Amino acid sequence: MRTAALWATVRELVVDRADALGRPLRVLDLGGGTGELAVPLAELGPDLVAGVTVVDPSPDALAALARRAAESGVSGRVEGRQGDADTLAAVVPGRDFDLVCCHGVLEVVDDPALTLRQLTAALTADGDLSLLVSGRLAAVWARALAGELGQALAVLTSADGRYGPHDPLPRRFDLHELTGLVHDAGLQVQRWHGIRLLADLVPSSALDSDADRSALLAVERALGEHPAYPFLGELGAGLHVLARRG
Ligand SMILES: C[S@@+](CC[C@H](N)C(=O)[O-])C[C@H]1O[C@@H](n2cnc3c(N)ncnc32)[C@H](O)[C@@H]1O
């Protein structure tokens, strides 16, 4: 898992919802890749997570997912299916998931608004969405600190938040735009937070040891929770939104 803050938020949601529903959750992870989220979710145990279905277009990723699930002893509750945002309805016809995760995927799909509507349709009437996307502002800061001021301006002002044709990401999001898309898909935003507020700005040479990395996490957590600076989350390299249907 790339960030402790992201995992802590998802785990807390699972624990709360399984408790509220009085049964384990059925989870869908669109673009779940090699199971970096799906396997830890299944490892929470059958009392909390009945099963995780990963839909991903990459056969290699799905093979790695199967290996990871087997090594962790959760193969029985992790299922990979080849598909993508466009084929979701056909690939998972049951579509009654308590929790749908979509992390690092909305940036690359053809039509984010359509994908969010598809994900909403896959949820139970009061199901939850965990959505993680790349934030635009963080990329503005990162390009500026790298001395690429033209690229910083392009990220800020272009429609898709890209810095040019060599940008590896097809799209980045503002919080405002993202929460608008979520709302238009029929979901209510429950909470949001920024993740990796500083991680991409600190030189890697300053993050050599576990102590360095813990120190970074401590500053990021303190910034994220500081009551005087609620807007700082918008500077996260990742914007994590939790939303509920209904
Ligand atoms: C950046 S990775 C994110 C993986 C994982 N969700 C995570 O957060 O670590 C993007 C994933 O989306 C998958 N993907 C690419 N295009 C997709 C599409 N149109 N629909 C669904 N998944 C897609 C890729 O195969 C890859 O596994």
The ligand as a Tripos MOL2 file, in Angstrom:
@<TRIPOS>MOLECULE
LIG
   27    29     1     0     0
SMALL
NO_CHARGES

@<TRIPOS>ATOM
      1 C1         -2.3210    3.3310  -11.6250 C.3       1 LIG1
      2 S1         -2.9020    1.6920  -11.6630 S.3       1 LIG1
      3 C2         -3.8100    1.6480  -10.1320 C.3       1 LIG1
      4 C3         -3.8440    0.2850   -9.5450 C.3       1 LIG1
      5 C4         -4.5460    0.2190   -8.1880 C.3       1 LIG1
      6 N1         -5.9610    0.5810   -8.2940 N.3       1 LIG1
      7 C5         -3.8350    1.0650   -7.1740 C.2       1 LIG1
      8 O1         -4.4020    2.0470   -6.7010 O.co2     1 LIG1
      9 O2         -2.7030    0.7350   -6.8370 O.co2     1 LIG1
     10 C6         -4.1900    1.7620  -12.8850 C.3       1 LIG1
     11 C7         -4.9030    0.4550  -13.1020 C.3       1 LIG1
     12 O3         -6.0440    0.7060  -13.9320 O.3       1 LIG1
     13 C8         -6.1090   -0.2900  -14.9220 C.3       1 LIG1
     14 N2         -6.8370    0.3110  -16.0550 N.ar      1 LIG1
     15 C9         -6.3240    0.9550  -17.1410 C.ar      1 LIG1
     16 N3         -7.3320    1.3630  -17.9410 N.ar      1 LIG1
     17 C10        -8.4970    0.9930  -17.3500 C.ar      1 LIG1
     18 C11        -9.8740    1.1120  -17.7000 C.ar      1 LIG1
     19 N4        -10.2710    1.7410  -18.8090 N.pl3     1 LIG1
     20 N5        -10.8080    0.5980  -16.8510 N.ar      1 LIG1
     21 C12       -10.4240   -0.0210  -15.7140 C.ar      1 LIG1
     22 N6         -9.1290   -0.1860  -15.3350 N.ar      1 LIG1
     23 C13        -8.1720    0.3260  -16.1390 C.ar      1 LIG1
     24 C14        -4.6670   -0.6720  -15.2110 C.3       1 LIG1
     25 O4         -4.5510   -1.9720  -15.7770 O.3       1 LIG1
     26 C15        -4.0480   -0.5830  -13.8150 C.3       1 LIG1
     27 O5         -4.1400   -1.8170  -13.1150 O.3       1 LIG1
@<TRIPOS>BOND
     1     1     2 1
     2     2     3 1
     3     2    10 1
     4     3     4 1
     5     4     5 1
     6     5     6 1
     7     5     7 1
     8     7     8 2
     9     7     9 1
    10    10    11 1
    11    11    12 1
    12    11    26 1
    13    12    13 1
    14    13    14 1
    15    13    24 1
    16    14    15 ar
    17    14    23 ar
    18    15    16 ar
    19    16    17 ar
    20    17    18 ar
    21    17    23 ar
    22    18    19 1
    23    18    20 ar
    24    20    21 ar
    25    21    22 ar
    26    22    23 ar
    27    24    25 1
    28    24    26 1
    29    26    27 1
@<TRIPOS>SUBSTRUCTURE
     1 LIG1         1 GROUP 0 **** ****
